[in-house]
Amino acid sequence: MTAEQDSQDVQRVIEGNVDAFEGIVQRWQQPLIHLAYRFCNDRAMAEEMAQEAFLKAFRSLKQWRGEGRFSTWLFAVATNVYRSHLRRKRLPRIPLETLEEIASQRLEEQDLEERERSRLVRDAVRGLPPKYRDAISLFYFHEMNLSQAALSLGLSEGTLKSHLHRARKLLEKHLGNILREAGGGEEAAA
Amino acid sequence: MNELDRILLAVEAPESSSDFAAKVMLAVRQETQARTLSVPWLVLLVGVFVVFVGVPLVILTVEGSHSLSGGNALSAKMLWFVGLLVLTAVAAVLPQQLLES
């Protein structure tokens, strides 16, 4: 139903009814903000990035040929916008080595709380080289659906798999302690 | 599923603010208006280009070809024809390219 509504709205916008774009914005605002948040970890910036993505989609709506799902095309457009946005803004990235130090210091002091651990992992993802960061962000955004993530990134599934493998290795190398600690804690609790 | 998968799947996205869609639509409408306004300007720009650059160029080339003979005249006419063709193509494509950029 959503796919059908998307097609109809796109057609109406192309025919000149700008207001029809609001339907698209209403349906996809939450997923696009969610994806942006995975890239930047900042609520205000995520909205700014999502707005830029919608504008870009509006400008290039004629390029969607209706062959694949509209959402796949929209996520690919948004991913490109987010990557350029991050390149332009040059957000401060905490080097992975520094995160490793922070994580081990905190572990010595006390067990890391769940939220703290999640934040460290997300910071570590942002500290990855862009191609690995993008692979991880899209793969988990699409709930570990490899083909969807590959389509959004414009990569083959094989390339994405290799980026994911490399990204996981880097994360495990630098955050191995806190990941093991969390896993061990859960096993002990069970 | 390992710990890394669990943490990265569980990222909670913030709710969009209530006026998000309205802000996007405002930006979209502003852009549409700007685009509508910019079309006459682009047409004017291309027109000025054709009148002040293209036409004198054509006149000069044709006059030049009259004073020439044989193969030279033919080359000048060919040049005139190609120049006009390029000018027409630029006039047709440029506004669209500028609007889409």
Chai-1 contact restraints between the chains, C-beta under 6 A:
chainA,res_idxA,chainB,res_idxB,connection_type,confidence,min_distance_angstrom,max_distance_angstrom,comment,restraint_id
A,V18,B,T32,contact,1.0,0.0,6.0,A-B,restraint_1
A,F21,B,V28,contact,1.0,0.0,6.0,A-B,restraint_2
A,E22,B,M25,contact,1.0,0.0,6.0,A-B,restraint_3
A,V25,B,A21,contact,1.0,0.0,6.0,A-B,restraint_4
A,V25,B,V24,contact,1.0,0.0,6.0,A-B,restraint_5
A,Q26,B,A21,contact,1.0,0.0,6.0,A-B,restraint_6
A,Q29,B,S16,contact,1.0,0.0,6.0,A-B,restraint_7
A,Q29,B,F20,contact,1.0,0.0,6.0,A-B,restraint_8
A,Q30,B,S16,contact,1.0,0.0,6.0,A-B,restraint_9
A,I33,B,S16,contact,1.0,0.0,6.0,A-B,restraint_10
A,H34,B,A13,contact,1.0,0.0,6.0,A-B,restraint_11
A,Y37,B,A13,contact,1.0,0.0,6.0,A-B,restraint_12
A,R38,B,V11,contact,1.0,0.0,6.0,A-B,restraint_13
A,R43,B,P14,contact,1.0,0.0,6.0,A-B,restraint_14
A,Q51,B,V24,contact,1.0,0.0,6.0,A-B,restraint_15
A,F54,B,V24,contact,1.0,0.0,6.0,A-B,restraint_16
A,L55,B,A27,contact,1.0,0.0,6.0,A-B,restraint_17
A,F58,B,V28,contact,1.0,0.0,6.0,A-B,restraint_18
A,S118,B,I7,contact,1.0,0.0,6.0,A-B,restraint_19
A,V121,B,I7,contact,1.0,0.0,6.0,A-B,restraint_20
A,Y140,B,L8,contact,1.0,0.0,6.0,A-B,restraint_21
A,Y140,B,L9,contact,1.0,0.0,6.0,A-B,restraint_22
A,L179,B,E3,contact,1.0,0.0,6.0,A-B,restraint_23
A,L179,B,L4,contact,1.0,0.0,6.0,A-B,restraint_24
A,A182,B,E3,contact,1.0,0.0,6.0,A-B,restraint_25
A,G183,B,E3,contact,1.0,0.0,6.0,A-B,restraint_26
